[in-house]
């Protein structure tokens, strides 16, 4: 009997540990992708491109929202022990799809970063695969011993907790869609000095190459694995070719592909703009054809403001000359346009168009098109406004505020659950009392 109790206690503890690991991982994975939904959309599009399924790109957005919501909901259900059978069947199915996929990614490397944790945590494809093996094992374990799962919520109220979780995570995604992400994990965050982010610090690891030099003598080719082996004193050896194989990648700077190409001269003017000591506005449009057109007048007002105060104003886009001319004719744009890599533009800001404020190469501010500063707000030189000062986002404070908000939602549901339970018990006691009285009389 004692052994049975000890075994049950041990299994209850082990199941709880597995629940915490699984739940926390799924919650974190779902949350960081919900914060930056377009980042996950781009990652799904990368997957589709790698598998030759570009025609499915329009489905990337609903797929991203759906997967993020599912991950977060499964994580909450695991952590709180709700809908145990359904939750772990869905989890096992989820891992049954993701684990072979990540094995394929690890072996063939069609997409370098799996995007499992958005830009918040970058792990290799092999690390992702082994992580999924661990999660799959834990999910099987909990499913087998699911009778030891305990939930603080009664069966009748669990649906409300799940519903509140869905509304919460979709709300986080909506904020990231209609404004900029609450947390910016990318290298172009506010306060970043772009030139500094484009250089590696001293002591950083460099790419390690294995070089092989091919020389020929009397019609016979020979490979030499180092310069020291080459018979330089023998002029009858003739150089043929050299091979350089990357053995180990070195450190990479956070930003390594920022450019502003003048499409007329092919000159890169990025250094000139980044070294400008005063303020500069960068209008970012990944694709002018797809850009939101409802803020054109506001953009032109900001451009006029920049001209009046001697600030720079440039548009960076991956669109071709024809699309640029069409935008100019439609919007009356007088600002200069420069070509920038599409991936870079997607990384800089999740808004089309979006706006950056730079000073001496440092990012002072970023705006989604729904939050562009108005003509009324820009009524003085920038140094005299709130926009001319860097306001570093307090990530810890934001995370605490969001966490407390969600915990309060869960506590409210928990309180409601206890009230309903108490009312039900009271009703049951009254019923029993009436039965007892009826029998007595």
HELIX and SHEET records of a PDB file:
HELIX    1   1 UNK A    2  UNK A   35  1                                  34    
HELIX    2   2 UNK A   37  UNK A   50  1                                  14    
HELIX    3   3 UNK A   54  UNK A   59  5                                   6    
HELIX    4   4 UNK A   60  UNK A   80  1                                  21    
HELIX    5   5 UNK A   84  UNK A  108  1                                  25    
HELIX    6   6 UNK A  125  UNK A  144  1                                  20    
HELIX    7   7 UNK A  146  UNK A  148  5                                   3    
HELIX    8   8 UNK A  158  UNK A  178  1                                  21    
HELIX    9   9 UNK A  194  UNK A  197  1                                   4    
HELIX   10  10 UNK A  227  UNK A  229  5                                   3    
HELIX   11  11 UNK A  270  UNK A  274  1                                   5    
HELIX   12  12 UNK A  296  UNK A  308  1                                  13    
HELIX   13  13 UNK A  321  UNK A  331  1                                  11    
HELIX   14  14 UNK A  342  UNK A  348  1                                   7    
HELIX   15  15 UNK A  369  UNK A  371  5                                   3    
HELIX   16  16 UNK A  382  UNK A  384  5                                   3    
HELIX   17  17 UNK A  386  UNK A  388  5                                   3    
HELIX   18  18 UNK A  395  UNK A  440  1                                  46    
SHEET    1   A 3 UNK A 220  UNK A 224  0                                        
SHEET    2   A 3 UNK A 208  UNK A 217 -1                                        
SHEET    3   A 3 UNK A 238  UNK A 248 -1                                        
SHEET    1   B 5 UNK A 336  UNK A 339  0                                        
SHEET    2   B 5 UNK A 312  UNK A 317  1                                        
SHEET    3   B 5 UNK A 279  UNK A 285  1                                        
SHEET    4   B 5 UNK A 354  UNK A 359 -1                                        
SHEET    5   B 5 UNK A 362  UNK A 368 -1                                        
END                                                                             
